[in-house]
């Protein structure tokens, strides 16, 4: 579809301003610098921001790549900060599983006492799961467990802690889970036990339970130093 005269004029305006500030923009160390620049120009809306990112590529700056690198660097810093966390740090123990069948796509997160903490059907717009793919379904529920552990630690007044996550799936992307945990202050330890199907059984049950319907603080085990 041909651009309107108004769009062409806007493109030219953005290209001109970017060319004028080329040196500064190319020196940006992270995407936040670029985002701030766009906001200062009034380009932080959908259409103009898209034009801004496209115009940046013309001067050799890839906004999306820089954004990914920024987040990766931050995740690495957080992971390093968590590396020395004690083995006896506050810990959450969870079991997670997914079922991916023709008539059912569901997940479950279960406690050490075999109580359902969070279970139900996957939403169609799930961020990780690909419909029909059990591995991504397992990855999705594992990611949910990491997030849930962070909520439990926060409920217990703990800024950081550990999650011991038991799964029957040997194909989880543990690096992705570690990165997700680092962002939330959680060290993630994955245990694969294909004989322990408590979460699998719960995922196959009808109905649902919301994570909010729990006393999350009770999930956190804190070792008493005394």
Backbone bond lengths (Angstrom), bond angles and torsions (degrees), N, CA, C in turn:
res aa  C-N    CA-C-N  psi(-1)  N-CA   C-N-CA  omega(-1)  CA-C   N-CA-C  phi
1 X - - - 1.462 - - 1.524 109.36 -
2 X 1.313 115.62 130.75 1.461 121.15 -177.70 1.520 110.85 -68.28
3 X 1.335 115.35 143.74 1.459 120.52 177.83 1.519 110.54 -73.45
4 X 1.316 115.02 144.41 1.462 119.26 175.59 1.523 109.11 -76.08
5 X 1.309 116.21 164.36 1.464 120.73 178.46 1.528 110.51 -59.85
6 X 1.333 116.09 -35.85 1.466 120.85 179.75 1.524 110.89 -66.06
7 X 1.345 116.16 -42.02 1.462 119.96 178.85 1.525 111.19 -65.41
8 X 1.318 116.28 -42.10 1.466 120.31 179.21 1.522 110.57 -61.08
9 X 1.301 115.41 -40.34 1.465 120.25 179.29 1.533 110.78 -64.90
10 X 1.339 115.88 -39.98 1.463 119.99 179.96 1.519 110.87 -68.39
11 X 1.332 117.30 -41.98 1.458 121.05 176.39 1.521 110.35 -57.30
12 X 1.323 115.97 -47.51 1.465 120.87 -178.04 1.526 110.92 -61.74
13 X 1.326 116.01 -39.46 1.465 120.47 179.66 1.528 110.97 -63.88
14 X 1.328 115.91 -45.66 1.466 120.07 -179.70 1.525 110.96 -66.44
15 X 1.337 116.78 -43.13 1.467 120.58 177.89 1.523 110.99 -59.17
16 X 1.313 116.31 -40.27 1.464 121.20 -178.09 1.524 111.37 -65.30
17 X 1.322 116.37 -44.68 1.467 120.44 -178.88 1.528 110.61 -67.64
18 X 1.324 116.44 -39.42 1.463 119.66 178.67 1.522 110.51 -65.13
19 X 1.316 116.95 -41.10 1.463 120.41 177.77 1.526 110.81 -61.97
20 X 1.322 115.74 -37.26 1.465 121.01 -179.57 1.533 111.43 -65.98
21 X 1.330 116.52 -33.64 1.465 121.47 -177.90 1.533 111.80 -108.60
22 X 1.312 116.00 24.62 1.460 121.68 -174.35 1.525 112.77 -54.19
23 X 1.315 117.19 -47.87 1.467 120.68 -176.59 1.523 111.64 -60.39
24 X 1.323 116.33 -44.81 1.466 121.07 -179.72 1.525 111.30 -65.05
25 X 1.330 115.79 -43.66 1.462 119.74 -177.26 1.522 112.18 -68.28
26 X 1.331 116.94 -37.87 1.465 120.04 179.65 1.530 111.29 -69.47
27 X 1.326 116.52 -22.48 1.468 120.51 -179.23 1.526 112.69 -87.89
28 X 1.326 117.30 -1.84 1.469 120.94 -177.61 1.529 110.50 -59.08
29 X 1.326 116.12 128.68 1.458 120.90 -178.39 1.525 112.95 -86.60
30 X 1.318 116.69 -19.51 1.459 119.77 176.28 1.526 109.62 -150.58
31 X 1.320 115.42 168.92 1.460 120.02 -174.91 1.519 112.63 -70.28
32 X 1.339 117.30 -18.96 1.459 119.88 -179.61 1.523 111.03 -64.13
33 X 1.329 116.45 -34.74 1.470 120.61 177.27 1.524 109.89 -62.41
34 X 1.332 115.78 -43.58 1.463 120.68 179.53 1.524 111.04 -67.58
35 X 1.317 116.00 -40.00 1.463 120.83 179.76 1.525 110.92 -63.50
36 X 1.327 116.02 -41.64 1.468 120.44 178.22 1.520 110.80 -64.11
37 X 1.331 116.25 -41.15 1.463 120.47 178.39 1.522 110.52 -60.66
38 X 1.336 116.16 -45.32 1.466 120.24 179.86 1.523 110.71 -61.33
39 X 1.308 116.56 -40.56 1.466 120.45 -179.82 1.520 111.01 -65.06
40 X 1.321 116.04 -39.97 1.467 120.25 178.63 1.524 111.46 -62.75
41 X 1.329 116.24 -30.32 1.462 120.59 179.84 1.524 112.41 -87.07
42 X 1.334 116.83 -5.33 1.460 119.96 -177.30 1.514 112.92 79.48
43 X 1.335 116.26 25.25 1.464 120.72 -177.59 1.530 112.19 -104.06
44 X 1.321 118.39 16.51 1.457 120.36 -174.97 1.526 112.67 -86.44
45 X 1.331 116.47 21.86 1.467 120.64 172.03 1.527 108.48 -99.78
46 X 1.315 116.98 169.80 1.458 121.11 -175.23 1.520 115.83 -55.31
47 X 1.330 118.97 -61.89 1.466 120.70 -175.70 1.524 113.52 -61.12
48 X 1.328 117.03 -47.49 1.462 119.91 -177.85 1.523 112.05 -68.66
49 X 1.326 116.80 -35.20 1.461 118.61 -179.57 1.527 110.15 -67.50
50 X 1.325 116.54 -36.28 1.455 119.72 175.76 1.521 111.14 -63.29
51 X 1.327 117.02 -42.36 1.470 121.26 176.98 1.523 110.10 -63.00
52 X 1.330 115.84 -40.33 1.466 121.69 179.73 1.525 110.54 -59.79
53 X 1.326 117.26 -47.93 1.463 120.36 -179.09 1.529 111.02 -64.20
54 X 1.317 116.06 -39.82 1.466 119.74 179.38 1.525 110.74 -65.21
55 X 1.323 116.61 -41.91 1.463 120.65 -179.68 1.520 111.34 -67.26
56 X 1.333 116.68 -33.03 1.464 119.94 177.26 1.525 111.18 -59.91
57 X 1.334 116.56 -37.65 1.459 119.95 -179.04 1.524 111.51 -62.06
58 X 1.318 116.50 -26.67 1.469 120.27 179.68 1.522 111.94 -69.12
59 X 1.345 116.73 -20.04 1.468 119.49 176.59 1.531 110.45 -107.51
60 X 1.336 115.55 14.56 1.455 120.20 175.38 1.513 115.44 82.68
61 X 1.330 117.25 23.70 1.467 121.16 179.52 1.526 108.70 -116.65
62 X 1.320 116.29 120.64 1.464 121.46 179.86 1.526 108.67 -104.17
63 X 1.315 116.52 102.64 1.468 121.52 -175.87 1.525 111.62 -58.94
64 X 1.331 117.33 -48.49 1.465 120.76 -176.27 1.524 111.55 -63.35
65 X 1.322 116.70 -40.32 1.463 119.85 178.87 1.526 110.76 -65.76
66 X 1.330 116.16 -42.80 1.461 120.29 179.30 1.527 110.65 -63.97
67 X 1.320 115.86 -36.68 1.467 120.45 177.67 1.525 110.55 -63.42
68 X 1.327 116.58 -44.97 1.464 120.49 179.10 1.525 110.77 -63.14
69 X 1.332 116.56 -40.62 1.462 120.70 179.50 1.522 110.87 -66.04
70 X 1.330 116.59 -37.57 1.464 120.83 178.32 1.515 110.63 -62.26
71 X 1.332 116.26 -48.27 1.461 120.19 -179.33 1.527 111.28 -65.82
72 X 1.336 116.73 -38.09 1.465 120.24 179.29 1.526 110.56 -63.54
73 X 1.334 116.44 -40.97 1.465 120.63 178.87 1.525 110.78 -65.05
74 X 1.312 116.42 -40.97 1.465 120.19 178.74 1.524 110.86 -65.56
75 X 1.334 116.02 -41.00 1.465 119.75 178.44 1.528 110.49 -62.10
76 X 1.348 115.92 -40.89 1.463 120.26 -179.68 1.524 110.67 -64.03
77 X 1.320 116.51 -40.75 1.467 120.64 178.40 1.526 110.83 -62.87
78 X 1.329 115.84 -43.36 1.463 119.69 -179.54 1.526 110.88 -67.45
79 X 1.337 116.04 -39.26 1.463 119.89 179.16 1.527 110.46 -64.10
80 X 1.330 116.55 -39.73 1.463 120.71 178.62 1.525 110.66 -64.37
81 X 1.331 115.30 -40.11 1.465 119.82 179.57 1.526 111.28 -64.72
82 X 1.339 116.47 -29.38 1.465 120.90 -179.44 1.527 112.95 -87.30
83 X 1.341 115.84 -10.47 1.462 119.67 -172.57 1.525 112.73 -59.87
84 X 1.311 116.81 -31.37 1.466 120.41 -176.48 1.522 113.21 -95.30
85 X 1.320 117.09 10.92 1.459 119.46 -179.18 1.530 109.47 -62.38
86 X 1.299 116.11 139.10 1.463 120.91 -174.30 1.523 112.11 -67.50
87 X 1.342 114.86 150.48 1.463 119.62 177.21 1.523 111.52 -63.19
88 X 1.342 116.02 -27.40 1.460 119.52 -179.47 1.526 112.69 -97.27
89 X 1.336 115.67 22.73 1.465 119.95 175.68 1.528 109.20 -64.84
90 X 1.323 118.08 159.70 1.469 120.25 176.35 1.531 110.43 -49.98
91 X 1.312 116.56 131.20 1.465 120.63 -171.61 1.524 111.59 -130.04
92 X 1.325 114.25 141.11 1.461 122.04 174.41 1.528 107.34 -111.64
93 X 1.318 117.03 130.65 1.466 122.07 178.20 1.527 108.57 -109.20
94 X 1.322 115.86 119.56 1.461 120.60 -178.99 1.529 110.64 -134.31
95 X 1.336 115.52 151.34 1.461 123.33 173.14 1.524 106.87 -117.41
96 X 1.329 117.51 134.16 1.465 120.30 -176.14 1.520 110.56 -135.31
97 X 1.330 115.67 145.65 1.469 120.59 178.69 1.519 110.01 -159.91
98 X 1.322 114.50 161.78 1.464 121.43 177.21 1.520 109.07 -133.63
99 X 1.326 115.78 153.17 1.465 121.33 169.35 1.521 106.96 -121.12
100 X 1.305 115.31 137.45 1.466 121.28 -178.12 1.516 106.92 -134.29
101 X 1.333 116.04 95.41 1.455 122.50 -177.43 1.520 109.64 -127.99
102 X 1.336 115.55 172.63 1.461 119.59 -178.20 1.523 111.89 -59.53
103 X 1.329 116.25 -36.58 1.460 119.75 -174.91 1.526 113.78 -108.14
104 X 1.329 116.64 3.39 1.464 118.44 -177.54 1.525 111.40 -157.94
105 X 1.316 115.77 132.57 1.462 122.61 174.06 1.522 106.20 -134.51
106 X 1.326 115.37 104.38 1.462 118.83 -171.96 1.523 110.44 -144.33
107 X 1.326 114.64 168.54 1.462 120.64 -179.12 1.524 109.29 -137.95
108 X 1.325 115.20 164.56 1.463 119.88 175.30 1.521 109.92 -152.42
109 X 1.322 114.68 142.38 1.460 122.46 171.83 1.523 106.29 -123.66
110 X 1.324 115.21 124.99 1.460 121.99 -170.56 1.526 109.46 -123.84
111 X 1.324 116.00 150.52 1.462 121.07 -179.51 1.521 111.41 -87.88
112 X 1.326 114.68 175.29 1.462 120.71 177.51 1.525 111.29 -61.28
113 X 1.326 116.14 -28.35 1.467 121.40 178.96 1.529 112.84 -86.10
114 X 1.340 115.65 9.52 1.468 122.88 179.89 1.527 113.13 69.58
115 X 1.306 116.48 16.85 1.463 120.20 176.07 1.524 109.93 -83.93
116 X 1.323 116.20 139.07 1.465 120.19 176.05 1.523 108.80 -70.92
117 X 1.314 116.34 126.77 1.464 121.70 177.46 1.523 110.25 -99.60
118 X 1.332 115.48 -39.64 1.467 120.39 -177.20 1.524 106.76 -157.57
119 X 1.330 117.13 119.65 1.465 118.14 176.90 1.528 110.19 -154.75
120 X 1.322 114.58 162.95 1.457 120.24 179.66 1.512 111.10 150.63
121 X 1.313 116.47 -173.78 1.458 121.53 -179.33 1.524 111.09 -76.01
122 X 1.323 115.88 148.20 1.460 120.75 173.19 1.527 109.61 -68.41
123 X 1.310 116.46 144.04 1.454 120.27 170.87 1.527 108.94 -78.41
124 X 1.322 116.37 152.07 1.466 120.43 -178.34 1.526 112.35 -63.78
125 X 1.332 116.86 -27.73 1.462 120.15 -177.01 1.528 112.18 -98.01
126 X 1.326 117.04 25.77 1.463 120.40 179.22 1.526 110.46 -53.53
127 X 1.321 116.42 136.99 1.468 122.06 -173.11 1.523 113.22 -68.59
128 X 1.318 118.03 -28.69 1.463 121.36 -173.37 1.526 112.69 -113.16
129 X 1.293 117.11 -43.73 1.464 121.20 -174.96 1.521 112.15 -65.12
130 X 1.328 114.74 136.45 1.457 122.37 170.75 1.524 106.50 -107.05
131 X 1.319 117.24 123.57 1.460 121.48 -175.40 1.528 111.12 -52.10
132 X 1.325 115.82 129.32 1.454 121.00 178.73 1.514 114.86 89.74
133 X 1.325 117.36 -7.50 1.467 121.69 -177.40 1.524 109.25 -108.18
134 X 1.321 117.31 106.63 1.461 120.91 -174.20 1.527 112.23 -67.63
135 X 1.341 118.03 -29.95 1.466 119.90 -179.27 1.523 110.83 -66.56
136 X 1.331 116.57 -44.12 1.466 118.17 178.31 1.523 110.77 -69.39
137 X 1.319 116.57 -29.36 1.463 119.62 175.84 1.531 109.94 -65.80
138 X 1.333 116.34 -42.90 1.465 120.63 177.09 1.535 110.52 -64.20
139 X 1.329 116.18 -39.82 1.471 119.95 178.87 1.523 110.42 -63.45
140 X 1.315 115.69 -38.79 1.460 120.53 -179.07 1.519 111.57 -63.98
141 X 1.327 116.92 -46.13 1.467 118.81 -178.61 1.528 110.66 -70.27
142 X 1.323 117.48 -32.34 1.463 120.01 175.80 1.526 110.38 -64.53
143 X 1.323 115.90 -41.00 1.464 120.74 177.05 1.533 110.59 -62.98
144 X 1.321 115.95 -39.99 1.468 120.40 176.52 1.528 110.81 -61.47
145 X 1.330 116.21 -38.03 1.462 120.46 -179.85 1.527 111.28 -65.57
146 X 1.320 116.51 -38.24 1.469 120.49 176.85 1.524 109.87 -61.61
147 X 1.319 115.14 -47.27 1.469 119.66 179.05 1.524 110.94 -61.87
148 X 1.335 116.41 -42.58 1.461 120.65 -179.54 1.529 110.89 -63.34
149 X 1.323 116.61 -38.31 1.464 120.27 177.86 1.522 110.84 -61.73
150 X 1.320 116.47 -39.26 1.471 119.56 178.74 1.521 110.82 -65.09
151 X 1.322 116.55 -37.52 1.465 120.22 177.73 1.532 110.54 -66.50
152 X 1.326 116.62 -39.25 1.462 120.67 179.33 1.526 110.75 -65.78
153 X 1.328 116.70 -43.81 1.460 120.57 178.44 1.525 110.85 -61.37
154 X 1.326 115.73 -42.20 1.466 119.73 178.61 1.524 110.75 -62.98
155 X 1.339 116.40 -40.02 1.467 120.41 179.31 1.524 111.16 -63.16
156 X 1.339 115.68 -28.61 1.462 120.76 179.62 1.525 112.01 -89.37
157 X 1.327 116.22 3.26 1.456 120.21 179.29 1.514 114.24 78.25
158 X 1.331 117.04 21.49 1.465 121.87 -178.84 1.530 109.98 -106.07
159 X 1.334 116.61 131.42 1.464 120.63 179.69 1.523 111.83 -79.78
160 X 1.324 116.64 -31.62 1.465 121.52 -179.92 1.524 109.33 -137.75
161 X 1.315 115.45 164.31 1.459 120.09 178.71 1.508 110.60 178.53
162 X 1.312 115.66 -169.01 1.454 121.50 -177.74 1.527 109.86 -119.37
163 X 1.322 114.44 153.61 1.464 121.74 169.88 1.514 107.77 -123.75
164 X 1.323 116.51 123.54 1.459 120.12 169.15 1.522 106.25 -101.35
165 X 1.318 115.03 110.19 1.461 121.90 -174.58 1.520 110.10 -107.80
166 X 1.312 116.53 118.10 1.463 121.30 178.45 1.521 109.69 -99.91
167 X 1.327 115.25 133.01 1.460 122.06 -176.81 1.522 109.76 -140.41
168 X 1.307 116.37 156.78 1.466 120.22 173.06 1.526 111.05 -93.23
169 X 1.332 116.69 -4.70 1.472 121.53 -175.00 1.530 111.14 -95.05
170 X 1.338 118.02 118.60 1.466 120.56 -179.62 1.528 113.69 -86.36
171 X 1.322 117.04 5.57 1.463 119.98 -172.63 1.527 113.66 -113.69
172 X 1.313 117.95 19.38 1.458 119.79 179.18 1.529 110.74 -68.53
173 X 1.319 115.59 147.70 1.465 121.33 173.56 1.528 106.87 -83.46
174 X 1.317 115.76 93.09 1.460 119.75 -175.69 1.524 112.30 -69.62
175 X 1.324 117.30 -27.65 1.469 119.76 176.52 1.525 110.28 -64.63
176 X 1.332 115.61 -40.51 1.462 119.40 178.28 1.521 110.68 -64.69
177 X 1.308 116.80 -40.39 1.462 120.49 179.08 1.522 110.94 -67.04
178 X 1.334 116.52 -38.64 1.464 120.29 178.08 1.521 110.77 -63.90
179 X 1.340 116.02 -40.57 1.464 119.94 178.93 1.519 110.87 -66.09
180 X 1.335 115.85 -42.43 1.465 119.76 178.03 1.521 110.14 -62.23
181 X 1.330 116.07 -40.85 1.451 120.07 178.67 1.517 112.26 -65.46
182 X 1.323 116.50 -40.97 1.463 120.67 -179.81 1.519 111.44 -59.26
183 X 1.322 115.86 -39.89 1.468 119.51 178.94 1.527 111.48 -62.62
184 X 1.325 116.13 -25.14 1.465 121.00 -174.49 1.527 113.35 -108.63
185 X 1.340 116.38 3.24 1.455 119.33 179.79 1.513 114.04 79.61
186 X 1.333 116.79 26.93 1.467 121.39 -176.37 1.530 110.19 -122.90
187 X 1.323 116.76 123.88 1.460 121.41 171.13 1.528 107.36 -83.16
188 X 1.320 116.57 126.21 1.468 120.89 -174.71 1.525 110.80 -105.53
189 X 1.319 116.17 121.17 1.462 122.74 174.45 1.527 107.84 -112.73
190 X 1.328 116.38 117.46 1.465 121.31 -177.79 1.527 110.34 -98.05
191 X 1.316 115.48 129.50 1.464 121.95 176.66 1.527 107.77 -117.07
192 X 1.327 117.03 122.75 1.465 121.09 177.93 1.522 108.75 -97.73
193 X 1.308 115.75 116.28 1.469 121.86 178.89 1.525 107.66 -135.63
194 X 1.329 115.30 97.62 1.457 119.97 -174.84 1.525 113.03 -74.81
195 X 1.320 116.83 -7.83 1.462 120.22 177.16 1.528 111.95 -88.99
196 X 1.323 116.94 -19.94 1.466 120.92 -176.84 1.526 108.98 -93.16
197 X 1.323 115.78 96.20 1.464 120.64 -172.65 1.529 113.26 -104.41
198 X 1.324 117.70 22.12 1.467 119.57 -175.99 1.531 112.02 -58.35
199 X 1.345 116.96 -40.10 1.463 119.57 -179.58 1.525 111.14 -74.73
200 X 1.330 116.66 -33.22 1.467 120.72 177.86 1.522 109.91 -62.34
201 X 1.327 115.77 -44.98 1.465 120.81 179.69 1.521 110.43 -61.14
202 X 1.324 116.82 -44.55 1.465 120.01 -178.74 1.529 111.24 -66.47
203 X 1.332 117.26 -36.46 1.466 120.14 179.53 1.523 111.22 -62.87
204 X 1.321 116.92 -27.30 1.457 120.64 179.71 1.513 114.46 -84.67
205 X 1.325 116.76 -4.72 1.461 120.52 -179.12 1.529 111.06 -77.96
206 X 1.330 117.81 150.30 1.471 120.20 175.46 1.530 110.33 -73.08
207 X 1.321 115.45 164.18 1.459 120.01 176.92 1.513 112.82 88.69
208 X 1.317 114.87 -162.00 1.462 119.86 -178.71 1.527 109.58 -161.99
209 X 1.318 115.20 165.21 1.464 121.67 170.61 1.516 108.10 -143.50
210 X 1.320 116.84 133.04 1.456 121.66 179.73 1.530 110.09 -83.12
211 X 1.316 115.70 146.76 1.460 119.00 178.88 1.524 111.17 -65.11
212 X 1.338 116.54 -26.75 1.465 120.08 -179.14 1.525 112.60 -67.29
213 X 1.335 116.80 -19.12 1.466 120.78 -175.08 1.530 111.87 -88.25
214 X 1.313 115.86 40.61 1.459 121.78 -179.62 1.526 109.71 -140.27
215 X 1.309 115.77 156.41 1.462 120.91 167.33 1.526 105.84 -89.26
216 X 1.330 116.44 91.69 1.465 121.00 -172.31 1.521 112.85 -62.31
217 X 1.317 116.77 -29.23 1.465 119.69 -179.64 1.525 111.36 -58.72
218 X 1.325 116.62 -30.30 1.463 120.69 -178.92 1.527 112.70 -67.57
219 X 1.327 117.07 -16.04 1.464 120.60 -179.96 1.520 112.56 -79.71
220 X 1.322 117.29 -13.34 1.466 121.42 -174.17 1.524 110.63 -93.88
221 X 1.328 115.68 123.89 1.459 121.64 176.15 1.523 108.20 -98.17
222 X 1.313 116.19 118.48 1.464 122.04 178.85 1.518 108.26 -113.33
223 X 1.330 115.98 123.96 1.461 120.94 179.73 1.517 109.28 -78.19
224 X 1.311 116.48 126.73 1.464 122.36 179.05 1.522 109.10 -80.20
225 X 1.336 116.29 123.75 1.467 120.75 -178.51 1.525 112.63 -71.12
226 X 1.316 117.22 -20.30 1.466 120.01 -175.68 1.535 111.39 -76.01
